[in-house]
Amino acid sequence: MNTQINFAGIKMKNPVTVASGTFGYGREYSNFFDLSKLGGIITKGTSLKPRSGNKPSRVCETASGMLNSIGLQNPGVEYFAQNDLPFLRRFDTAIIVNACGSSVDEYVELCKILNTLDIDGVELNLSCPNVKEGCMAFGNTYKGVRKVTEEVRKVLDKPLIVKLTPNVTDIASIAKAVEDGGADGVSLINTLLAMKIDVNSKKPVLANNMGGLSGPAIKPVAVRMVYQVAQAVNIPILGMGGIINGEDAIEFMLAGANCISIGAGNFMNPYTSVNTVIGIENYMKKHNIEDINTIVGAVEMN
């Protein structure tokens, strides 16, 4: 069986990656399994300068999911390059850095630095729903997404993937902006903007009032959006949103995703990503599939 894929010019041994913000920079999960078993690692959102993030409380559980309002807390790209990247490069897996910013210029300056590092690609974060400035300001219009993508493309020679928010009216048109802006791939979906209220205090549970909903609760929405985007663009798709096992991953690939990411599932079980790799292989054996790439977009609509 062939589980190898080429996503946006990035070669991976299998189509399983881990979603930004759910895996840190890999250190904690390396205590559970060999990170080389993964197709790729997408780092926590990394910015030009360190960010402290939002005030607590920042995470809460919901039915079949979780809300987070971390606010892109991270130590900055300089710290990442000096401390986290050398650790990640110990493993035989693709390293993709999730890049976040508050202005077009900031995205550009960050990607100039990332272009000099030993990484396999950049995932441009235009989709965080719980940061007061940046991200959503660019990520919810065709014009905004295309502008940022085009400007970053000018300074980045490495594979460029743009991560989209689901909090838009027409996801297909936003994905088209990514393609028209010159990106090599698109990833979706990020979290759905949501809210939880403590009925006793009568106040929102999160200090930021609203946050991003992830986990199995959002999977049907994510599958639908991946399918819609697959019909609209010719660049490859990284699908995510509630995947916790091999069958979930296959569902996304049938909808049109070329590879997938595990997000909230990492919090439920630290072995979710490697178990998903095994689940994909078992599916391939059961259905006599020789090449995983042949199932991409193979859904038969009614």
C-alpha angles and dihedrals in degrees: 000000000000115000095163119117138183108219115188090329094314114119115218131181090223136002096254120109132159121246123247115265095022100074103037107208093320101261098114095046092048086072088066104041145353106279089210088078090073126086090225147341121227108201129227112277107287124200136193092255131022116279127204094202128212125329118262145298088065107154135045137164123248134180106298092347150032140251122225134184102174095144097220096290108188141142096246133254096283092057090044092053094049101039115015104035095057088053093049092048089064088077131073098237138100115270117211119180119216105220122203133181146164099228139022090253091052092052090050095049091047093050091049087062094042089053089065096051130092096254132125100227149334128249107203109216108217093148116066108133099196106054114098095216130036130003101059091042087066102026103063102060134059091230095049096047094046092048095053092042093051094048093048091045089061092062102031122080094173123087109289122210122179120211116216134210119231089213094097136095098236115026093179094061091049090051089050088057089057091053094044090050091060103256120153096220146357130227127203153219120022118182126304115244106252146155141214125197127204102228092204098052091029088223133113112269092227118069088223088054093227134043145165121290116218137162135068091323091075099043099100090051091049094049090050092050094047089053092049093048092047088059092050106045140042097211119096122268132225105204127203142153123115099351111156105154146019096275091054089052092050090050091057092047092050087053090056109277115137091201138357143223131221112219126157089013088076089066093049093051125359089214095056095105097050091042087054090055089054091045091055091050091050090051090051091051093047093051097036093243112166098184124034091209091068093071096056108119092354096133112133107220121215 
